[in-house]
Amino acid sequence: MSKRCQQCKMIPIVQIHNPAEYVMCMDSFMGMVAKGDMEMVYATCPPDSIIDEQGRFYARKLFHQFRCTGCGTIYGMYVDATQGGEIKINDKVFDPNDYDEKAES
């Protein structure tokens, strides 16, 4: 795991209780992306599509990852709209190719 730097050490490693908190956290991360402090490295949906025009969540489960441009620490942000989620430090960027496809039965 990377050692967090001055640029990212204030990111809380916390539970996310509902979709509204996820959106709030996403706004904070995207502000850091805009400043050049973070880069988005994985997303299950575009940040501007988390909530659709009808006010519904893009999908029941969402996952986004960001990498600090200063120290390389990777932050994963996950939420299940029915159960909550979390922000945590990840060991690496998610790659779907790391997982074998299940054989159809």
N, CA, C and O of each residue as an XYZ file, in Angstrom:
420
protein
N       0.849     -1.181      0.000
C       0.000      0.000      0.000
C       0.892      1.240      0.000
O       1.928      1.275      0.664
N       0.482      2.232     -0.739
C       1.229      3.480     -0.816
C       1.104      4.263      0.478
O       0.116      4.151      1.203
N       2.121      5.050      0.747
C       2.044      5.965      1.878
C       1.334      7.218      1.386
O       1.721      7.801      0.373
N       0.308      7.624      2.097
C      -0.462      8.793      1.674
C       0.370     10.059      1.834
O       1.130     10.205      2.791
N       0.213     10.951      0.897
C       0.995     12.188      0.889
C       0.158     13.378      1.355
O      -1.033     13.251      1.642
N       0.800     14.514      1.419
C       0.149     15.755      1.831
C      -1.068     16.049      0.951
O      -2.065     16.602      1.415
N      -0.971     15.672     -0.312
C      -2.015     15.957     -1.290
C      -3.292     15.152     -1.030
O      -4.389     15.641     -1.303
N      -3.168     13.919     -0.505
C      -4.351     13.066     -0.376
C      -4.633     12.568      1.037
O      -5.618     11.860      1.248
N      -3.807     12.914      1.995
C      -3.982     12.336      3.332
C      -5.278     12.760      4.012
O      -5.686     12.135      4.991
N      -5.931     13.807      3.518
C      -7.176     14.257      4.135
C      -8.400     13.502      3.624
O      -9.506     13.727      4.113
N      -8.221     12.605      2.644
C      -9.353     11.816      2.144
C      -9.744     10.823      3.229
O      -8.919     10.017      3.661
N     -11.001     10.876      3.674
C     -11.415      9.970      4.741
C     -11.647      8.550      4.226
O     -12.185      8.354      3.136
N     -11.243      7.586      5.006
C     -11.519      6.176      4.740
C     -12.762      5.875      5.582
O     -12.662      5.616      6.781
N     -13.924      5.912      4.943
C     -15.192      5.913      5.681
C     -16.241      5.015      5.038
O     -16.102      4.565      3.900
N     -17.284      4.776      5.802
C     -18.473      4.103      5.290
C     -19.331      5.123      4.547
O     -19.376      6.294      4.925
N     -20.005      4.684      3.501
C     -20.975      5.503      2.774
C     -22.335      4.892      3.072
O     -22.550      3.704      2.830
N     -23.237      5.684      3.588
C     -24.504      5.150      4.082
C     -25.640      5.140      3.066
O     -26.591      4.373      3.215
N     -25.554      5.983      2.029
C     -26.659      6.065      1.078
C     -26.174      6.714     -0.228
O     -25.070      7.257     -0.283
N     -26.992      6.656     -1.260
C     -26.596      7.243     -2.548
C     -26.252      8.736     -2.475
O     -25.359      9.195     -3.187
N     -26.945      9.491     -1.628
C     -26.650     10.921     -1.512
C     -25.217     11.147     -1.026
O     -24.531     12.046     -1.512
N     -24.767     10.336     -0.074
C     -23.385     10.442      0.401
C     -22.401     10.071     -0.709
O     -21.335     10.675     -0.825
N     -22.758      9.083     -1.518
C     -21.888      8.687     -2.631
C     -21.706      9.859     -3.595
O     -20.593     10.141     -4.038
N     -22.801     10.533     -3.914
C     -22.738     11.686     -4.813
C     -21.879     12.789     -4.208
O     -21.086     13.416     -4.910
N     -22.033     13.028     -2.911
C     -21.237     14.046     -2.231
C     -19.742     13.694     -2.289
O     -18.905     14.558     -2.554
N     -19.420     12.430     -2.042
C     -18.022     11.984     -2.114
C     -17.492     12.103     -3.546
O     -16.354     12.521     -3.762
N     -18.318     11.735     -4.508
C     -17.898     11.832     -5.913
C     -17.594     13.284     -6.275
O     -16.616     13.558     -6.971
N     -18.414     14.202     -5.813
C     -18.163     15.628     -6.069
C     -16.809     16.053     -5.514
O     -16.078     16.802     -6.162
N     -16.475     15.578     -4.318
C     -15.178     15.916     -3.715
C     -14.023     15.351     -4.541
O     -13.051     16.051     -4.823
N     -14.139     14.066     -4.932
C     -13.091     13.466     -5.745
C     -12.959     14.189     -7.090
O     -11.845     14.442     -7.549
N     -14.081     14.520     -7.719
C     -14.015     15.184     -9.023
C     -13.414     16.586     -8.900
O     -12.778     17.069     -9.836
N     -13.609     17.238     -7.760
C     -12.945     18.525     -7.516
C     -11.436     18.341     -7.473
O     -10.688     19.179     -7.978
N     -10.985     17.236     -6.866
C      -9.548     16.945     -6.814
C      -9.015     16.578     -8.209
O      -7.876     16.899     -8.547
N      -9.848     15.905     -9.011
C      -9.456     15.597    -10.398
C      -9.286     16.906    -11.169
O      -8.307     17.077    -11.896
N     -10.224     17.815    -11.015
C     -10.166     19.100    -11.718
C      -8.914     19.894    -11.341
O      -8.355     20.604    -12.177
N      -8.471     19.777    -10.078
C      -7.263     20.474     -9.622
C      -5.979     19.757    -10.032
O      -4.886     20.311     -9.914
N      -6.118     18.511    -10.518
C      -4.941     17.749    -10.898
C      -4.345     16.936     -9.759
O      -3.268     16.358     -9.907
N      -5.042     16.885     -8.612
C      -4.548     16.124     -7.462
C      -4.870     14.635     -7.566
O      -4.202     13.809     -6.944
N      -5.889     14.293     -8.346
C      -6.325     12.901     -8.531
C      -6.581     12.672    -10.011
O      -6.809     13.607    -10.778
N      -6.537     11.385    -10.393
C      -6.985     10.992    -11.721
C      -7.934      9.819    -11.545
O      -7.698      8.938    -10.718
N      -9.014      9.810    -12.330
C      -9.929      8.680    -12.275
C      -9.296      7.556    -13.084
O      -8.887      7.756    -14.228
N      -9.219      6.357    -12.474
C      -8.581      5.237    -13.157
C      -9.550      4.103    -13.470
O      -9.205      3.209    -14.243
N     -10.754      4.111    -12.893
C     -11.759      3.103    -13.203
C     -13.126      3.651    -12.826
O     -13.271      4.352    -11.825
N     -14.126      3.324    -13.635
C     -15.484      3.781    -13.346
C     -16.503      2.818    -13.931
O     -16.365      2.371    -15.070
N     -17.522      2.503    -13.150
C     -18.614      1.688    -13.675
C     -19.636      2.543    -14.414
O     -20.473      2.019    -15.149
N     -19.569      3.861    -14.218
C     -20.413      4.792    -14.971
C     -19.749      6.163    -14.933
O     -18.970      6.449    -14.024
N     -20.047      7.009    -15.910
C     -19.486      8.363    -15.883
C     -19.962      9.123    -14.639
O     -21.105      8.959    -14.213
N     -19.103      9.940    -14.065
C     -19.464     10.673    -12.841
C     -20.719     11.523    -12.988
O     -21.467     11.694    -12.025
N     -20.957     12.056    -14.178
C     -22.137     12.906    -14.362
C     -23.406     12.102    -14.630
O     -24.466     12.682    -14.865
N     -23.309     10.768    -14.595
C     -24.469      9.910    -14.844
C     -24.911      9.128    -13.615
O     -25.772      8.255    -13.727
N     -24.347      9.413    -12.452
C     -24.688      8.663    -11.242
C     -26.179      8.765    -10.938
O     -26.813      7.779    -10.562
N     -26.727      9.949    -11.102
C     -28.168     10.174    -10.930
C     -28.732     10.588    -12.286
O     -28.227     11.526    -12.904
N     -29.774      9.898    -12.753
C     -30.332     10.223    -14.073
C     -31.327     11.381    -13.982
O     -31.554     11.942    -12.911
N     -31.910     11.723    -15.126
C     -32.833     12.860    -15.198
C     -34.067     12.682    -14.315
O     -34.673     13.662    -13.881
N     -34.434     11.431    -14.052
C     -35.587     11.152    -13.197
C     -35.201     11.046    -11.719
O     -36.042     10.732    -10.877
N     -33.939     11.306    -11.408
C     -33.490     11.260    -10.020
C     -33.167      9.864     -9.523
O     -33.044      9.647     -8.318
N     -33.029      8.905    -10.449
C     -32.715      7.529    -10.056
C     -31.219      7.284    -10.156
O     -30.516      7.895    -10.961
N     -30.755      6.372     -9.313
C     -29.360      5.939     -9.320
C     -29.070      5.211    -10.632
O     -29.916      4.464    -11.122
N     -27.888      5.420    -11.202
C     -27.475      4.804    -12.466
C     -27.630      3.281    -12.417
O     -28.159      2.679    -13.352
N     -27.176      2.672    -11.347
C     -27.266      1.222    -11.141
C     -27.291      0.964     -9.645
O     -26.940      1.836     -8.850
N     -27.701     -0.223     -9.270
C     -27.752     -0.533     -7.845
C     -26.369     -0.483     -7.213
O     -26.214     -0.011     -6.086
N     -25.355     -0.975     -7.941
C     -23.990     -0.985     -7.430
C     -23.098     -0.124     -8.319
O     -23.120     -0.242     -9.544
N     -22.319      0.737     -7.685
C     -21.388      1.595     -8.412
C     -20.004      1.479     -7.793
O     -19.863      1.249     -6.592
N     -18.987      1.642     -8.626
C     -17.610      1.586     -8.160
C     -16.780      2.543     -8.993
O     -16.847      2.527    -10.222
N     -16.002      3.374     -8.325
C     -15.079      4.309     -8.981
C     -13.745      4.245     -8.247
O     -13.699      4.068     -7.029
N     -12.661      4.393     -9.007
C     -11.331      4.438     -8.403
C     -10.598      5.677     -8.872
O     -10.733      6.125    -10.010
N      -9.815      6.211     -7.949
C      -9.014      7.403     -8.198
C      -7.592      7.145     -7.726
O      -7.380      6.449     -6.733
N      -6.612      7.708     -8.440
C      -5.208      7.588     -8.043
C      -4.675      8.982     -7.759
O      -4.868      9.906     -8.549
N      -4.001      9.122     -6.618
C      -3.361     10.387     -6.263
C      -2.216     10.631     -7.229
O      -1.392      9.745     -7.453
N      -2.159     11.814     -7.795
C      -1.087     12.141     -8.732
C       0.217     12.444     -8.005
O       1.275     12.511     -8.631
N       0.148     12.627     -6.694
C       1.351     12.901     -5.915
C       2.083     11.650     -5.465
O       3.303     11.552     -5.605
N       1.326     10.679     -4.916
C       1.975      9.495     -4.324
C       1.523      8.175     -4.932
O       2.119      7.133     -4.657
N       0.484      8.205     -5.750
C       0.021      6.986     -6.400
C      -0.963      6.158     -5.594
O      -1.383      5.097     -6.055
N      -1.345      6.608     -4.399
C      -2.316      5.856     -3.610
C      -3.628      5.756     -4.384
O      -4.095      6.740     -4.958
N      -4.220      4.553     -4.394
C      -5.456      4.315     -5.135
C      -6.613      4.226     -4.151
O      -6.589      3.436     -3.207
N      -7.619      5.047     -4.387
C      -8.811      5.087     -3.547
C      -9.969      4.471     -4.311
O     -10.272      4.879     -5.432
N     -10.618      3.482     -3.696
C     -11.798      2.870     -4.278
C     -13.031      3.360     -3.552
O     -13.057      3.441     -2.324
N     -14.048      3.684     -4.322
C     -15.302      4.161     -3.754
C     -16.420      3.280     -4.303
O     -16.655      3.233     -5.510
N     -17.111      2.576     -3.387
C     -18.133      1.613     -3.767
C     -19.420      1.910     -3.019
O     -19.400      2.336     -1.864
N     -20.544      1.678     -3.695
C     -21.830      1.758     -3.003
C     -22.811      0.783     -3.638
O     -22.853      0.609     -4.856
N     -23.594      0.159     -2.777
C     -24.779     -0.602     -3.164
C     -25.922      0.270     -2.673
O     -26.020      0.539     -1.475
N     -26.784      0.713     -3.568
C     -27.831      1.671     -3.206
C     -28.746      1.162     -2.098
O     -29.403      1.957     -1.425
N     -28.795     -0.150     -1.901
C     -29.672     -0.696     -0.866
C     -28.941     -0.990      0.445
O     -29.575     -1.203      1.478
N     -27.591     -1.000      0.401
C     -26.846     -1.397      1.593
C     -25.744     -0.438      2.008
O     -25.148     -0.620      3.070
N     -25.454      0.575      1.206
C     -24.358      1.483      1.521
C     -23.051      0.999      0.928
O     -23.038      0.074      0.115
N     -21.959      1.616      1.326
C     -20.669      1.275      0.754
C     -19.542      1.874      1.560
O     -19.648      2.040      2.775
N     -18.443      2.201      0.862
C     -17.278      2.709      1.573
C     -16.279      3.348      0.615
O     -16.327      3.160     -0.600
N     -15.380      4.103      1.214
C     -14.172      4.572      0.537
C     -13.029      3.854      1.236
O     -12.935      3.875      2.463
N     -12.162      3.219      0.458
C     -11.013      2.565      1.062
C      -9.825      2.639      0.116
O      -9.970      2.971     -1.060
N      -8.670      2.332      0.637
C      -7.457      2.298     -0.175
C      -7.353      0.926     -0.818
O      -7.478     -0.095     -0.142
N      -7.126      0.903     -2.118
C      -6.996     -0.344     -2.870
C      -5.538     -0.613     -3.196
O      -4.737      0.314     -3.317
N      -5.196     -1.892     -3.340
C      -3.825     -2.285     -3.674
C      -3.455     -1.977     -5.115
O      -2.297     -1.695     -5.421
N      -4.458     -2.033     -6.012
C      -4.183     -1.794     -7.425
C      -5.451     -1.329     -8.115
O      -6.542     -1.373     -7.546
N      -5.289     -0.885     -9.347
C      -6.426     -0.480    -10.160
C      -7.180     -1.732    -10.581
O      -6.572     -2.719    -10.995
N      -8.495     -1.691    -10.476
C      -9.336     -2.814    -10.871
C      -9.197     -3.058    -12.372
O      -9.225     -2.122    -13.172
N      -9.047     -4.329    -12.739
C      -8.998     -4.733    -14.137
C      -9.915     -5.934    -14.301
O      -9.610     -7.009    -13.783
N     -11.038     -5.783    -15.011
C     -11.963     -6.911    -15.173
C     -11.290     -8.142    -15.786
O     -11.748     -9.264    -15.568
N     -10.225     -7.950    -16.541
C      -9.525     -9.067    -17.163
C      -8.792     -9.941    -16.146
O      -8.349    -11.039    -16.480
N      -8.659     -9.460    -14.905
C      -8.035    -10.261    -13.848
C      -8.937    -11.391    -13.378
O      -8.490    -12.287    -12.662
N     -10.200    -11.356    -13.776
C     -11.175    -12.338    -13.315
C     -11.617    -13.210    -14.471
O     -12.036    -12.709    -15.514
N     -11.521    -14.518    -14.283
C     -11.962    -15.448    -15.317
C     -13.472    -15.353    -15.472
O     -14.207    -15.179    -14.500
N     -13.916    -15.471    -16.714
C     -15.355    -15.534    -16.955
C     -15.860    -16.875    -16.475
O     -15.208    -17.900    -16.679
N     -17.007    -16.875    -15.844
C     -17.595    -18.134    -15.374
C     -18.157    -18.873    -16.585
O     -18.815    -18.290    -17.446
N     -17.885    -20.143    -16.621
C     -18.426    -20.961    -17.699
C     -19.937    -21.036    -17.558
O     -20.469    -21.180    -16.457
N     -20.616    -20.936    -18.689
C     -22.070    -21.031    -18.646
C     -22.463    -22.473    -18.433
O     -21.894    -23.380    -19.041
N     -23.446    -22.685    -17.560
C     -23.858    -24.068    -17.305
C     -25.157    -24.383    -17.995
O     -25.656    -25.504    -17.890
